[in-house]
Amino acid sequence: MITSYKTLIVRFNSPIAVIDEVFNDAAYLGVGNLKEWIDDYESTRFTAIDEQTAVITSEYNMECVREWLEHHATFAVIAEY
């Protein structure tokens, strides 16, 4: 089986903990933080590597994840594979 995962390395303009505040109302998206929200997408994973930088991988949901991030957080894409 051949898969083609997409990877983003992003540096957010604010700490990930600040972005997590969007999820304070669990009824909003049914999760408690950004990692849970991204990990809920099938084949998609969020790994923080410091307080403002994360690696996001996805087999086929990257466009949806990136679109949501572009509307709810400011960040710079360090690398896209």
mmCIF file of the N, C-alpha and C atoms, coordinates in Angstrom:
data_MODEL
# 
_entry.id   MODEL 
# 
loop_
_atom_site.group_PDB 
_atom_site.id 
_atom_site.type_symbol 
_atom_site.label_atom_id 
_atom_site.label_alt_id 
_atom_site.label_comp_id 
_atom_site.label_asym_id 
_atom_site.label_entity_id 
_atom_site.label_seq_id 
_atom_site.pdbx_PDB_ins_code 
_atom_site.Cartn_x 
_atom_site.Cartn_y 
_atom_site.Cartn_z 
_atom_site.occupancy 
_atom_site.B_iso_or_equiv 
_atom_site.pdbx_formal_charge 
_atom_site.auth_seq_id 
_atom_site.auth_comp_id 
_atom_site.auth_asym_id 
_atom_site.auth_atom_id 
_atom_site.pdbx_PDB_model_num 
ATOM 1   N N  . MET A 1 1  ? 0.843   -1.181 0.000  1.00 0.00 ? 1  MET A N  1 
ATOM 2   C CA . MET A 1 1  ? 0.000   0.000  0.000  1.00 0.00 ? 1  MET A CA 1 
ATOM 3   C C  . MET A 1 1  ? 0.888   1.244  0.000  1.00 0.00 ? 1  MET A C  1 
ATOM 4   N N  . ILE A 1 2  ? 0.641   2.131  -0.920 1.00 0.00 ? 2  ILE A N  1 
ATOM 5   C CA . ILE A 1 2  ? 1.411   3.365  -1.025 1.00 0.00 ? 2  ILE A CA 1 
ATOM 6   C C  . ILE A 1 2  ? 0.570   4.511  -0.477 1.00 0.00 ? 2  ILE A C  1 
ATOM 7   N N  . THR A 1 3  ? 1.162   5.272  0.428  1.00 0.00 ? 3  THR A N  1 
ATOM 8   C CA . THR A 1 3  ? 0.477   6.444  0.966  1.00 0.00 ? 3  THR A CA 1 
ATOM 9   C C  . THR A 1 3  ? 1.350   7.663  0.706  1.00 0.00 ? 3  THR A C  1 
ATOM 10  N N  . SER A 1 4  ? 0.727   8.800  0.635  1.00 0.00 ? 4  SER A N  1 
ATOM 11  C CA . SER A 1 4  ? 1.491   10.043 0.454  1.00 0.00 ? 4  SER A CA 1 
ATOM 12  C C  . SER A 1 4  ? 1.035   11.042 1.508  1.00 0.00 ? 4  SER A C  1 
ATOM 13  N N  . TYR A 1 5  ? 1.750   11.055 2.590  1.00 0.00 ? 5  TYR A N  1 
ATOM 14  C CA . TYR A 1 5  ? 1.443   11.982 3.667  1.00 0.00 ? 5  TYR A CA 1 
ATOM 15  C C  . TYR A 1 5  ? 1.988   13.360 3.339  1.00 0.00 ? 5  TYR A C  1 
ATOM 16  N N  . LYS A 1 6  ? 1.244   14.374 3.751  1.00 0.00 ? 6  LYS A N  1 
ATOM 17  C CA . LYS A 1 6  ? 1.704   15.752 3.648  1.00 0.00 ? 6  LYS A CA 1 
ATOM 18  C C  . LYS A 1 6  ? 2.153   16.163 5.046  1.00 0.00 ? 6  LYS A C  1 
ATOM 19  N N  . THR A 1 7  ? 3.177   16.983 5.097  1.00 0.00 ? 7  THR A N  1 
ATOM 20  C CA . THR A 1 7  ? 3.720   17.436 6.375  1.00 0.00 ? 7  THR A CA 1 
ATOM 21  C C  . THR A 1 7  ? 3.877   18.942 6.355  1.00 0.00 ? 7  THR A C  1 
ATOM 22  N N  . LEU A 1 8  ? 3.446   19.574 7.427  1.00 0.00 ? 8  LEU A N  1 
ATOM 23  C CA . LEU A 1 8  ? 3.680   21.000 7.657  1.00 0.00 ? 8  LEU A CA 1 
ATOM 24  C C  . LEU A 1 8  ? 4.459   21.155 8.944  1.00 0.00 ? 8  LEU A C  1 
ATOM 25  N N  . ILE A 1 9  ? 5.471   21.977 8.901  1.00 0.00 ? 9  ILE A N  1 
ATOM 26  C CA . ILE A 1 9  ? 6.115   22.412 10.130 1.00 0.00 ? 9  ILE A CA 1 
ATOM 27  C C  . ILE A 1 9  ? 5.739   23.880 10.264 1.00 0.00 ? 9  ILE A C  1 
ATOM 28  N N  . VAL A 1 10 ? 5.044   24.211 11.338 1.00 0.00 ? 10 VAL A N  1 
ATOM 29  C CA . VAL A 1 10 ? 4.540   25.575 11.509 1.00 0.00 ? 10 VAL A CA 1 
ATOM 30  C C  . VAL A 1 10 ? 5.068   26.185 12.796 1.00 0.00 ? 10 VAL A C  1 
ATOM 31  N N  . ARG A 1 11 ? 5.317   27.472 12.740 1.00 0.00 ? 11 ARG A N  1 
ATOM 32  C CA . ARG A 1 11 ? 5.662   28.242 13.932 1.00 0.00 ? 11 ARG A CA 1 
ATOM 33  C C  . ARG A 1 11 ? 4.545   29.257 14.107 1.00 0.00 ? 11 ARG A C  1 
ATOM 34  N N  . PHE A 1 12 ? 3.776   29.071 15.188 1.00 0.00 ? 12 PHE A N  1 
ATOM 35  C CA . PHE A 1 12 ? 2.664   29.972 15.473 1.00 0.00 ? 12 PHE A CA 1 
ATOM 36  C C  . PHE A 1 12 ? 3.203   31.287 16.029 1.00 0.00 ? 12 PHE A C  1 
ATOM 37  N N  . ASN A 1 13 ? 2.475   32.382 15.797 1.00 0.00 ? 13 ASN A N  1 
ATOM 38  C CA . ASN A 1 13 ? 2.878   33.691 16.303 1.00 0.00 ? 13 ASN A CA 1 
ATOM 39  C C  . ASN A 1 13 ? 2.601   33.854 17.778 1.00 0.00 ? 13 ASN A C  1 
ATOM 40  N N  . SER A 1 14 ? 1.851   32.930 18.353 1.00 0.00 ? 14 SER A N  1 
ATOM 41  C CA . SER A 1 14 ? 1.599   32.933 19.797 1.00 0.00 ? 14 SER A CA 1 
ATOM 42  C C  . SER A 1 14 ? 1.777   31.502 20.289 1.00 0.00 ? 14 SER A C  1 
ATOM 43  N N  . PRO A 1 15 ? 1.955   31.336 21.593 1.00 0.00 ? 15 PRO A N  1 
ATOM 44  C CA . PRO A 1 15 ? 2.105   29.973 22.113 1.00 0.00 ? 15 PRO A CA 1 
ATOM 45  C C  . PRO A 1 15 ? 0.890   29.101 21.795 1.00 0.00 ? 15 PRO A C  1 
ATOM 46  N N  . ILE A 1 16 ? 1.122   27.830 21.593 1.00 0.00 ? 16 ILE A N  1 
ATOM 47  C CA . ILE A 1 16 ? 0.042   26.888 21.310 1.00 0.00 ? 16 ILE A CA 1 
ATOM 48  C C  . ILE A 1 16 ? -0.991  26.924 22.431 1.00 0.00 ? 16 ILE A C  1 
ATOM 49  N N  . ALA A 1 17 ? -0.552  27.145 23.667 1.00 0.00 ? 17 ALA A N  1 
ATOM 50  C CA . ALA A 1 17 ? -1.483  27.225 24.803 1.00 0.00 ? 17 ALA A CA 1 
ATOM 51  C C  . ALA A 1 17 ? -2.487  28.359 24.619 1.00 0.00 ? 17 ALA A C  1 
ATOM 52  N N  . VAL A 1 18 ? -2.087  29.439 23.991 1.00 0.00 ? 18 VAL A N  1 
ATOM 53  C CA . VAL A 1 18 ? -3.001  30.557 23.725 1.00 0.00 ? 18 VAL A CA 1 
ATOM 54  C C  . VAL A 1 18 ? -4.019  30.146 22.657 1.00 0.00 ? 18 VAL A C  1 
ATOM 55  N N  . ILE A 1 19 ? -3.562  29.465 21.626 1.00 0.00 ? 19 ILE A N  1 
ATOM 56  C CA . ILE A 1 19 ? -4.469  28.978 20.579 1.00 0.00 ? 19 ILE A CA 1 
ATOM 57  C C  . ILE A 1 19 ? -5.475  27.991 21.177 1.00 0.00 ? 19 ILE A C  1 
ATOM 58  N N  . ASP A 1 20 ? -5.026  27.197 22.146 1.00 0.00 ? 20 ASP A N  1 
ATOM 59  C CA . ASP A 1 20 ? -5.907  26.232 22.802 1.00 0.00 ? 20 ASP A CA 1 
ATOM 60  C C  . ASP A 1 20 ? -7.113  26.898 23.465 1.00 0.00 ? 20 ASP A C  1 
ATOM 61  N N  . GLU A 1 21 ? -7.006  28.188 23.792 1.00 0.00 ? 21 GLU A N  1 
ATOM 62  C CA . GLU A 1 21 ? -8.119  28.888 24.445 1.00 0.00 ? 21 GLU A CA 1 
ATOM 63  C C  . GLU A 1 21 ? -9.365  28.932 23.561 1.00 0.00 ? 21 GLU A C  1 
ATOM 64  N N  . VAL A 1 22 ? -9.208  28.807 22.252 1.00 0.00 ? 22 VAL A N  1 
ATOM 65  C CA . VAL A 1 22 ? -10.355 28.753 21.337 1.00 0.00 ? 22 VAL A CA 1 
ATOM 66  C C  . VAL A 1 22 ? -11.248 27.575 21.706 1.00 0.00 ? 22 VAL A C  1 
ATOM 67  N N  . PHE A 1 23 ? -10.652 26.548 22.298 1.00 0.00 ? 23 PHE A N  1 
ATOM 68  C CA . PHE A 1 23 ? -11.372 25.319 22.600 1.00 0.00 ? 23 PHE A CA 1 
ATOM 69  C C  . PHE A 1 23 ? -11.901 25.279 24.035 1.00 0.00 ? 23 PHE A C  1 
ATOM 70  N N  . ASN A 1 24 ? -11.861 26.409 24.757 1.00 0.00 ? 24 ASN A N  1 
ATOM 71  C CA . ASN A 1 24 ? -12.352 26.432 26.141 1.00 0.00 ? 24 ASN A CA 1 
ATOM 72  C C  . ASN A 1 24 ? -13.809 26.000 26.243 1.00 0.00 ? 24 ASN A C  1 
ATOM 73  N N  . ASP A 1 25 ? -14.598 26.302 25.240 1.00 0.00 ? 25 ASP A N  1 
ATOM 74  C CA . ASP A 1 25 ? -15.982 25.854 25.199 1.00 0.00 ? 25 ASP A CA 1 
ATOM 75  C C  . ASP A 1 25 ? -16.006 24.523 24.449 1.00 0.00 ? 25 ASP A C  1 
ATOM 76  N N  . ALA A 1 26 ? -15.945 23.412 25.190 1.00 0.00 ? 26 ALA A N  1 
ATOM 77  C CA . ALA A 1 26 ? -15.852 22.079 24.577 1.00 0.00 ? 26 ALA A CA 1 
ATOM 78  C C  . ALA A 1 26 ? -17.003 21.806 23.618 1.00 0.00 ? 26 ALA A C  1 
ATOM 79  N N  . ALA A 1 27 ? -18.121 22.480 23.811 1.00 0.00 ? 27 ALA A N  1 
ATOM 80  C CA . ALA A 1 27 ? -19.259 22.279 22.912 1.00 0.00 ? 27 ALA A CA 1 
ATOM 81  C C  . ALA A 1 27 ? -18.965 22.844 21.520 1.00 0.00 ? 27 ALA A C  1 
ATOM 82  N N  . TYR A 1 28 ? -18.004 23.762 21.443 1.00 0.00 ? 28 TYR A N  1 
ATOM 83  C CA . TYR A 1 28 ? -17.665 24.418 20.175 1.00 0.00 ? 28 TYR A CA 1 
ATOM 84  C C  . TYR A 1 28 ? -17.252 23.400 19.117 1.00 0.00 ? 28 TYR A C  1 
ATOM 85  N N  . LEU A 1 29 ? -16.252 22.599 19.411 1.00 0.00 ? 29 LEU A N  1 
ATOM 86  C CA . LEU A 1 29 ? -15.799 21.592 18.456 1.00 0.00 ? 29 LEU A CA 1 
ATOM 87  C C  . LEU A 1 29 ? -15.710 20.205 19.077 1.00 0.00 ? 29 LEU A C  1 
ATOM 88  N N  . GLY A 1 30 ? -16.101 20.074 20.318 1.00 0.00 ? 30 GLY A N  1 
ATOM 89  C CA . GLY A 1 30 ? -16.108 18.770 20.973 1.00 0.00 ? 30 GLY A CA 1 
ATOM 90  C C  . GLY A 1 30 ? -14.762 18.281 21.458 1.00 0.00 ? 30 GLY A C  1 
ATOM 91  N N  . VAL A 1 31 ? -13.772 19.159 21.481 1.00 0.00 ? 31 VAL A N  1 
ATOM 92  C CA . VAL A 1 31 ? -12.433 18.795 21.952 1.00 0.00 ? 31 VAL A CA 1 
ATOM 93  C C  . VAL A 1 31 ? -11.900 19.887 22.874 1.00 0.00 ? 31 VAL A C  1 
ATOM 94  N N  . GLY A 1 32 ? -10.816 19.575 23.576 1.00 0.00 ? 32 GLY A N  1 
ATOM 95  C CA . GLY A 1 32 ? -10.294 20.521 24.560 1.00 0.00 ? 32 GLY A CA 1 
ATOM 96  C C  . GLY A 1 32 ? -9.102  21.339 24.121 1.00 0.00 ? 32 GLY A C  1 
ATOM 97  N N  . ASN A 1 33 ? -8.459  20.983 22.994 1.00 0.00 ? 33 ASN A N  1 
ATOM 98  C CA . ASN A 1 33 ? -7.300  21.748 22.555 1.00 0.00 ? 33 ASN A CA 1 
ATOM 99  C C  . ASN A 1 33 ? -7.007  21.482 21.079 1.00 0.00 ? 33 ASN A C  1 
ATOM 100 N N  . LEU A 1 34 ? -6.038  22.210 20.559 1.00 0.00 ? 34 LEU A N  1 
ATOM 101 C CA . LEU A 1 34 ? -5.703  22.111 19.139 1.00 0.00 ? 34 LEU A CA 1 
ATOM 102 C C  . LEU A 1 34 ? -5.230  20.712 18.758 1.00 0.00 ? 34 LEU A C  1 
ATOM 103 N N  . LYS A 1 35 ? -4.389  20.106 19.578 1.00 0.00 ? 35 LYS A N  1 
ATOM 104 C CA . LYS A 1 35 ? -3.902  18.761 19.288 1.00 0.00 ? 35 LYS A CA 1 
ATOM 105 C C  . LYS A 1 35 ? -5.061  17.773 19.158 1.00 0.00 ? 35 LYS A C  1 
ATOM 106 N N  . GLU A 1 36 ? -5.988  17.797 20.098 1.00 0.00 ? 36 GLU A N  1 
ATOM 107 C CA . GLU A 1 36 ? -7.142  16.885 20.027 1.00 0.00 ? 36 GLU A CA 1 
ATOM 108 C C  . GLU A 1 36 ? -7.953  17.132 18.757 1.00 0.00 ? 36 GLU A C  1 
ATOM 109 N N  . TRP A 1 37 ? -8.145  18.402 18.402 1.00 0.00 ? 37 TRP A N  1 
ATOM 110 C CA . TRP A 1 37 ? -8.932  18.714 17.216 1.00 0.00 ? 37 TRP A CA 1 
ATOM 111 C C  . TRP A 1 37 ? -8.268  18.165 15.958 1.00 0.00 ? 37 TRP A C  1 
ATOM 112 N N  . ILE A 1 38 ? -6.963  18.404 15.810 1.00 0.00 ? 38 ILE A N  1 
ATOM 113 C CA . ILE A 1 38 ? -6.253  17.918 14.621 1.00 0.00 ? 38 ILE A CA 1 
ATOM 114 C C  . ILE A 1 38 ? -6.177  16.396 14.625 1.00 0.00 ? 38 ILE A C  1 
ATOM 115 N N  . ASP A 1 39 ? -5.872  15.805 15.766 1.00 0.00 ? 39 ASP A N  1 
ATOM 116 C CA . ASP A 1 39 ? -5.762  14.343 15.848 1.00 0.00 ? 39 ASP A CA 1 
ATOM 117 C C  . ASP A 1 39 ? -7.092  13.638 15.579 1.00 0.00 ? 39 ASP A C  1 
ATOM 118 N N  . ASP A 1 40 ? -8.211  14.351 15.757 1.00 0.00 ? 40 ASP A N  1 
ATOM 119 C CA . ASP A 1 40 ? -9.518  13.756 15.464 1.00 0.00 ? 40 ASP A CA 1 
ATOM 120 C C  . ASP A 1 40 ? -9.746  13.519 13.976 1.00 0.00 ? 40 ASP A C  1 
ATOM 121 N N  . TYR A 1 41 ? -9.020  14.234 13.129 1.00 0.00 ? 41 TYR A N  1 
ATOM 122 C CA . TYR A 1 41 ? -9.097  13.961 11.693 1.00 0.00 ? 41 TYR A CA 1 
ATOM 123 C C  . TYR A 1 41 ? -8.391  12.636 11.424 1.00 0.00 ? 41 TYR A C  1 
ATOM 124 N N  . GLU A 1 42 ? -9.044  11.763 10.686 1.00 0.00 ? 42 GLU A N  1 
ATOM 125 C CA . GLU A 1 42 ? -8.445  10.474 10.349 1.00 0.00 ? 42 GLU A CA 1 
ATOM 126 C C  . GLU A 1 42 ? -7.133  10.695 9.608  1.00 0.00 ? 42 GLU A C  1 
ATOM 127 N N  . SER A 1 43 ? -6.114  9.976  9.996  1.00 0.00 ? 43 SER A N  1 
ATOM 128 C CA . SER A 1 43 ? -4.771  9.988  9.399  1.00 0.00 ? 43 SER A CA 1 
ATOM 129 C C  . SER A 1 43 ? -4.007  11.290 9.632  1.00 0.00 ? 43 SER A C  1 
ATOM 130 N N  . THR A 1 44 ? -4.450  12.116 10.557 1.00 0.00 ? 44 THR A N  1 
ATOM 131 C CA . THR A 1 44 ? -3.812  13.410 10.788 1.00 0.00 ? 44 THR A CA 1 
ATOM 132 C C  . THR A 1 44 ? -3.288  13.477 12.221 1.00 0.00 ? 44 THR A C  1 
ATOM 133 N N  . ARG A 1 45 ? -2.057  13.971 12.381 1.00 0.00 ? 45 ARG A N  1 
ATOM 134 C CA . ARG A 1 45 ? -1.433  14.050 13.697 1.00 0.00 ? 45 ARG A CA 1 
ATOM 135 C C  . ARG A 1 45 ? -0.764  15.388 13.907 1.00 0.00 ? 45 ARG A C  1 
ATOM 136 N N  . PHE A 1 46 ? -0.809  15.843 15.164 1.00 0.00 ? 46 PHE A N  1 
ATOM 137 C CA . PHE A 1 46 ? -0.216  17.100 15.600 1.00 0.00 ? 46 PHE A CA 1 
ATOM 138 C C  . PHE A 1 46 ? 0.823   16.775 16.659 1.00 0.00 ? 46 PHE A C  1 
ATOM 139 N N  . THR A 1 47 ? 2.043   17.241 16.458 1.00 0.00 ? 47 THR A N  1 
ATOM 140 C CA . THR A 1 47 ? 3.103   17.029 17.444 1.00 0.00 ? 47 THR A CA 1 
ATOM 141 C C  . THR A 1 47 ? 3.775   18.362 17.719 1.00 0.00 ? 47 THR A C  1 
ATOM 142 N N  . ALA A 1 48 ? 3.611   18.852 18.932 1.00 0.00 ? 48 ALA A N  1 
ATOM 143 C CA . ALA A 1 48 ? 4.283   20.093 19.324 1.00 0.00 ? 48 ALA A CA 1 
ATOM 144 C C  . ALA A 1 48 ? 5.757   19.783 19.565 1.00 0.00 ? 48 ALA A C  1 
ATOM 145 N N  . ILE A 1 49 ? 6.634   20.666 19.060 1.00 0.00 ? 49 ILE A N  1 
ATOM 146 C CA . ILE A 1 49 ? 8.063   20.464 19.311 1.00 0.00 ? 49 ILE A CA 1 
ATOM 147 C C  . ILE A 1 49 ? 8.645   21.549 20.207 1.00 0.00 ? 49 ILE A C  1 
ATOM 148 N N  . ASP A 1 50 ? 7.912   22.608 20.425 1.00 0.00 ? 50 ASP A N  1 
ATOM 149 C CA . ASP A 1 50 ? 8.191   23.591 21.465 1.00 0.00 ? 50 ASP A CA 1 
ATOM 150 C C  . ASP A 1 50 ? 6.898   24.369 21.685 1.00 0.00 ? 50 ASP A C  1 
ATOM 151 N N  . GLU A 1 51 ? 6.933   25.424 22.477 1.00 0.00 ? 51 GLU A N  1 
ATOM 152 C CA . GLU A 1 51 ? 5.668   26.080 22.832 1.00 0.00 ? 51 GLU A CA 1 
ATOM 153 C C  . GLU A 1 51 ? 4.988   26.795 21.671 1.00 0.00 ? 51 GLU A C  1 
ATOM 154 N N  . GLN A 1 52 ? 5.707   27.050 20.569 1.00 0.00 ? 52 GLN A N  1 
ATOM 155 C CA . GLN A 1 52 ? 5.102   27.740 19.434 1.00 0.00 ? 52 GLN A CA 1 
ATOM 156 C C  . GLN A 1 52 ? 5.248   27.001 18.109 1.00 0.00 ? 52 GLN A C  1 
ATOM 157 N N  . THR A 1 53 ? 5.879   25.851 18.099 1.00 0.00 ? 53 THR A N  1 
ATOM 158 C CA . THR A 1 53 ? 6.159   25.151 16.849 1.00 0.00 ? 53 THR A CA 1 
ATOM 159 C C  . THR A 1 53 ? 5.580   23.747 16.889 1.00 0.00 ? 53 THR A C  1 
ATOM 160 N N  . ALA A 1 54 ? 5.032   23.314 15.750 1.00 0.00 ? 54 ALA A N  1 
ATOM 161 C CA . ALA A 1 54 ? 4.441   21.979 15.678 1.00 0.00 ? 54 ALA A CA 1 
ATOM 162 C C  . ALA A 1 54 ? 4.670   21.373 14.297 1.00 0.00 ? 54 ALA A C  1 
ATOM 163 N N  . VAL A 1 55 ? 4.647   20.050 14.286 1.00 0.00 ? 55 VAL A N  1 
ATOM 164 C CA . VAL A 1 55 ? 4.675   19.287 13.045 1.00 0.00 ? 55 VAL A CA 1 
ATOM 165 C C  . VAL A 1 55 ? 3.288   18.685 12.880 1.00 0.00 ? 55 VAL A C  1 
ATOM 166 N N  . ILE A 1 56 ? 2.696   18.903 11.722 1.00 0.00 ? 56 ILE A N  1 
ATOM 167 C CA . ILE A 1 56 ? 1.378   18.353 11.423 1.00 0.00 ? 56 ILE A CA 1 
ATOM 168 C C  . ILE A 1 56 ? 1.537   17.453 10.202 1.00 0.00 ? 56 ILE A C  1 
ATOM 169 N N  . THR A 1 57 ? 1.074   16.220 10.324 1.00 0.00 ? 57 THR A N  1 
ATOM 170 C CA . THR A 1 57 ? 1.111   15.291 9.194  1.00 0.00 ? 57 THR A CA 1 
ATOM 171 C C  . THR A 1 57 ? -0.306  14.821 8.900  1.00 0.00 ? 57 THR A C  1 
ATOM 172 N N  . SER A 1 58 ? -0.566  14.581 7.618  1.00 0.00 ? 58 SER A N  1 
ATOM 173 C CA . SER A 1 58 ? -1.888  14.107 7.231  1.00 0.00 ? 58 SER A CA 1 
ATOM 174 C C  . SER A 1 58 ? -1.812  13.397 5.893  1.00 0.00 ? 58 SER A C  1 
ATOM 175 N N  . GLU A 1 59 ? -2.551  12.317 5.806  1.00 0.00 ? 59 GLU A N  1 
ATOM 176 C CA . GLU A 1 59 ? -2.588  11.585 4.542  1.00 0.00 ? 59 GLU A CA 1 
ATOM 177 C C  . GLU A 1 59 ? -3.491  12.284 3.530  1.00 0.00 ? 59 GLU A C  1 
ATOM 178 N N  . TYR A 1 60 ? -4.671  12.763 3.972  1.00 0.00 ? 60 TYR A N  1 
ATOM 179 C CA . TYR A 1 60 ? -5.590  13.374 3.007  1.00 0.00 ? 60 TYR A CA 1 
ATOM 180 C C  . TYR A 1 60 ? -6.478  14.469 3.586  1.00 0.00 ? 60 TYR A C  1 
ATOM 181 N N  . ASN A 1 61 ? -6.190  14.981 4.766  1.00 0.00 ? 61 ASN A N  1 
ATOM 182 C CA . ASN A 1 61 ? -7.004  16.045 5.362  1.00 0.00 ? 61 ASN A CA 1 
ATOM 183 C C  . ASN A 1 61 ? -6.257  17.359 5.554  1.00 0.00 ? 61 ASN A C  1 
ATOM 184 N N  . MET A 1 62 ? -5.051  17.477 5.017  1.00 0.00 ? 62 MET A N  1 
ATOM 185 C CA . MET A 1 62 ? -4.229  18.660 5.276  1.00 0.00 ? 62 MET A CA 1 
ATOM 186 C C  . MET A 1 62 ? -4.910  19.942 4.814  1.00 0.00 ? 62 MET A C  1 
ATOM 187 N N  . GLU A 1 63 ? -5.604  19.901 3.691  1.00 0.00 ? 63 GLU A N  1 
ATOM 188 C CA . GLU A 1 63 ? -6.238  21.118 3.194  1.00 0.00 ? 63 GLU A CA 1 
ATOM 189 C C  . GLU A 1 63 ? -7.266  21.662 4.197  1.00 0.00 ? 63 GLU A C  1 
ATOM 190 N N  . CYS A 1 64 ? -8.055  20.778 4.794  1.00 0.00 ? 64 CYS A N  1 
ATOM 191 C CA . CYS A 1 64 ? -9.059  21.200 5.783  1.00 0.00 ? 64 CYS A CA 1 
ATOM 192 C C  . CYS A 1 64 ? -8.393  21.758 7.032  1.00 0.00 ? 64 CYS A C  1 
ATOM 193 N N  . VAL A 1 65 ? -7.372  21.080 7.503  1.00 0.00 ? 65 VAL A N  1 
ATOM 194 C CA . VAL A 1 65 ? -6.660  21.527 8.705  1.00 0.00 ? 65 VAL A CA 1 
ATOM 195 C C  . VAL A 1 65 ? -6.011  22.882 8.455  1.00 0.00 ? 65 VAL A C  1 
ATOM 196 N N  . ARG A 1 66 ? -5.330  23.001 7.335  1.00 0.00 ? 66 ARG A N  1 
ATOM 197 C CA . ARG A 1 66 ? -4.643  24.263 7.035  1.00 0.00 ? 66 ARG A CA 1 
ATOM 198 C C  . ARG A 1 66 ? -5.646  25.406 6.873  1.00 0.00 ? 66 ARG A C  1 
ATOM 199 N N  . GLU A 1 67 ? -6.760  25.161 6.224  1.00 0.00 ? 67 GLU A N  1 
ATOM 200 C CA . GLU A 1 67 ? -7.774  26.209 6.054  1.00 0.00 ? 67 GLU A CA 1 
ATOM 201 C C  . GLU A 1 67 ? -8.282  26.692 7.416  1.00 0.00 ? 67 GLU A C  1 
ATOM 202 N N  . TRP A 1 68 ? -8.569  25.752 8.335  1.00 0.00 ? 68 TRP A N  1 
ATOM 203 C CA . TRP A 1 68 ? -9.038  26.151 9.656  1.00 0.00 ? 68 TRP A CA 1 
ATOM 204 C C  . TRP A 1 68 ? -7.969  26.975 10.367 1.00 0.00 ? 68 TRP A C  1 
ATOM 205 N N  . LEU A 1 69 ? -6.725  26.524 10.312 1.00 0.00 ? 69 LEU A N  1 
ATOM 206 C CA . LEU A 1 69 ? -5.638  27.255 10.961 1.00 0.00 ? 69 LEU A CA 1 
ATOM 207 C C  . LEU A 1 69 ? -5.489  28.661 10.390 1.00 0.00 ? 69 LEU A C  1 
ATOM 208 N N  . GLU A 1 70 ? -5.611  28.800 9.094  1.00 0.00 ? 70 GLU A N  1 
ATOM 209 C CA . GLU A 1 70 ? -5.476  30.120 8.462  1.00 0.00 ? 70 GLU A CA 1 
ATOM 210 C C  . GLU A 1 70 ? -6.554  31.089 8.919  1.00 0.00 ? 70 GLU A C  1 
ATOM 211 N N  . HIS A 1 71 ? -7.703  30.577 9.332  1.00 0.00 ? 71 HIS A N  1 
ATOM 212 C CA . HIS A 1 71 ? -8.794  31.437 9.799  1.00 0.00 ? 71 HIS A CA 1 
ATOM 213 C C  . HIS A 1 71 ? -8.777  31.670 11.309 1.00 0.00 ? 71 HIS A C  1 
ATOM 214 N N  . HIS A 1 72 ? -8.065  30.833 12.074 1.00 0.00 ? 72 HIS A N  1 
ATOM 215 C CA . HIS A 1 72 ? -8.127  30.912 13.525 1.00 0.00 ? 72 HIS A CA 1 
ATOM 216 C C  . HIS A 1 72 ? -6.790  31.134 14.217 1.00 0.00 ? 72 HIS A C  1 
ATOM 217 N N  . ALA A 1 73 ? -5.703  31.135 13.495 1.00 0.00 ? 73 ALA A N  1 
ATOM 218 C CA . ALA A 1 73 ? -4.388  31.333 14.108 1.00 0.00 ? 73 ALA A CA 1 
ATOM 219 C C  . ALA A 1 73 ? -3.463  31.976 13.082 1.00 0.00 ? 73 ALA A C  1 
ATOM 220 N N  . THR A 1 74 ? -2.491  32.718 13.582 1.00 0.00 ? 74 THR A N  1 
ATOM 221 C CA . THR A 1 74 ? -1.480  33.251 12.677 1.00 0.00 ? 74 THR A CA 1 
ATOM 222 C C  . THR A 1 74 ? -0.217  32.426 12.863 1.00 0.00 ? 74 THR A C  1 
ATOM 223 N N  . PHE A 1 75 ? 0.407   32.113 11.752 1.00 0.00 ? 75 PHE A N  1 
ATOM 224 C CA . PHE A 1 75 ? 1.588   31.255 11.800 1.00 0.00 ? 75 PHE A CA 1 
ATOM 225 C C  . PHE A 1 75 ? 2.399   31.431 10.525 1.00 0.00 ? 75 PHE A C  1 
ATOM 226 N N  . ALA A 1 76 ? 3.633   30.970 10.603 1.00 0.00 ? 76 ALA A N  1 
ATOM 227 C CA . ALA A 1 76 ? 4.492   30.913 9.426  1.00 0.00 ? 76 ALA A CA 1 
ATOM 228 C C  . ALA A 1 76 ? 4.757   29.444 9.123  1.00 0.00 ? 76 ALA A C  1 
ATOM 229 N N  . VAL A 1 77 ? 4.657   29.079 7.874  1.00 0.00 ? 77 VAL A N  1 
ATOM 230 C CA . VAL A 1 77 ? 5.006   27.717 7.474  1.00 0.00 ? 77 VAL A CA 1 
ATOM 231 C C  . VAL A 1 77 ? 6.512   27.680 7.330  1.00 0.00 ? 77 VAL A C  1 
ATOM 232 N N  . ILE A 1 78 ? 7.146   26.866 8.137  1.00 0.00 ? 78 ILE A N  1 
ATOM 233 C CA . ILE A 1 78 ? 8.589   26.733 8.065  1.00 0.00 ? 78 ILE A CA 1 
ATOM 234 C C  . ILE A 1 78 ? 8.955   25.783 6.921  1.00 0.00 ? 78 ILE A C  1 
ATOM 235 N N  . ALA A 1 79 ? 8.193   24.711 6.802  1.00 0.00 ? 79 ALA A N  1 
ATOM 236 C CA . ALA A 1 79 ? 8.455   23.752 5.728  1.00 0.00 ? 79 ALA A CA 1 
ATOM 237 C C  . ALA A 1 79 ? 7.162   23.034 5.385  1.00 0.00 ? 79 ALA A C  1 
ATOM 238 N N  . GLU A 1 80 ? 7.047   22.689 4.122  1.00 0.00 ? 80 GLU A N  1 
ATOM 239 C CA . GLU A 1 80 ? 5.894   21.914 3.658  1.00 0.00 ? 80 GLU A CA 1 
ATOM 240 C C  . GLU A 1 80 ? 6.426   20.812 2.750  1.00 0.00 ? 80 GLU A C  1 
ATOM 241 N N  . TYR A 1 81 ? 6.046   19.589 3.098  1.00 0.00 ? 81 TYR A N  1 
ATOM 242 C CA . TYR A 1 81 ? 6.510   18.428 2.326  1.00 0.00 ? 81 TYR A CA 1 
ATOM 243 C C  . TYR A 1 81 ? 5.330   17.675 1.783  1.00 0.00 ? 81 TYR A C  1 
# 
